[in-house]
Amino acid sequence: MSAIDGYRQVLDAIAAAEKEARRAAGEVHLVAVSKTFGAEEIRPVLTAGQTLFGENRVQEAEDKWPALKEAFPETVLHLIGPLQSNKTKNAVALFDAIESVDRPKIARAIAKEAEKQGRMPDVFLQINTGEEPQKAGTLPGEADAFIAEARDVLNLPVKGLMCIPPVDEPPAPHFMLLAKIAARNGLTGLSMGMSADFETAIRFGATHIRVGSAIFGARPKPA
Ligand SMILES: *Cc1c(COP(=O)(O)O)cnc(C)c1O
């Protein structure tokens, strides 16, 4: 199956899920996750009209996207993977949004760098809804304080929250928790749902779904 077939199927599934959830058509933004795939695989999806893409590594995105963005100037790029402090400068320069702002230290680094560059990407704050020790994100109990610091102290353009539920649990309770934290803080953006569970995420209010393998096919296993 080519990426175009996968892409069309995902668009159809999003439209059906929006309808079933009685949400407006086109309300859910598809972030096409192109990590590990090369320009030749990404290009047909760009040609088909997709503008919003997600990458999880700064360096990989820097290698791939400048040339593609030149050919497709409407492209919007989101960083969805963990950000190291020493990559903040490059991330602020390249990405239109950083969805993986997972701790106050990184929020502060982004604010500082954005001021320096005069360029401010949108921000989503990552919440570790499953409280998994190995996973990035602020714990639910610390979320309100984190949101307050990022939005009200650092003045970051916080568009919403992001989560990656534990792989071995039903995702719905995690989507509900993320939506609840966002609502009580007056945030409207919810980046949640991947290839396996984006329809569920749409039912629970996702505004951004991050879909990779359902579009581009299986990724090579990391070595
Ligand atoms: C890779 C990745 C995705 C996409 O995963 P698929 O299962 O391929 O859709 C979504 N979100 C994040 C943070 C990722 O790293």
PDBQT file of the ligand as one rigid body, heavy atoms in Angstrom, charges set to zero:
ROOT
HETATM    1  C1  LIG A 301       5.724   8.053  16.222  1.00  0.00    +0.000 C 
HETATM    2  C2  LIG A 301       4.784   8.902  16.995  1.00  0.00    +0.000 A 
HETATM    3  C3  LIG A 301       3.422   8.974  16.632  1.00  0.00    +0.000 A 
HETATM    4  C4  LIG A 301       2.820   8.208  15.482  1.00  0.00    +0.000 C 
HETATM    5  O1  LIG A 301       2.691   6.864  15.805  1.00  0.00    +0.000 OA
HETATM    6  P1  LIG A 301       1.909   5.834  14.847  1.00  0.00    +0.000 P 
HETATM    7  O2  LIG A 301       1.521   4.739  15.732  1.00  0.00    +0.000 OA
HETATM    8  O3  LIG A 301       2.880   5.452  13.793  1.00  0.00    +0.000 OA
HETATM    9  O4  LIG A 301       0.745   6.565  14.288  1.00  0.00    +0.000 OA
HETATM   10  C5  LIG A 301       2.619   9.801  17.390  1.00  0.00    +0.000 A 
HETATM   11  N1  LIG A 301       3.093  10.518  18.431  1.00  0.00    +0.000 NA
HETATM   12  C6  LIG A 301       4.381  10.475  18.797  1.00  0.00    +0.000 A 
HETATM   13  C7  LIG A 301       4.837  11.278  19.947  1.00  0.00    +0.000 C 
HETATM   14  C8  LIG A 301       5.275   9.663  18.097  1.00  0.00    +0.000 A 
HETATM   15  O5  LIG A 301       6.561   9.621  18.481  1.00  0.00    +0.000 OA
ENDROOT
TORSDOF 0
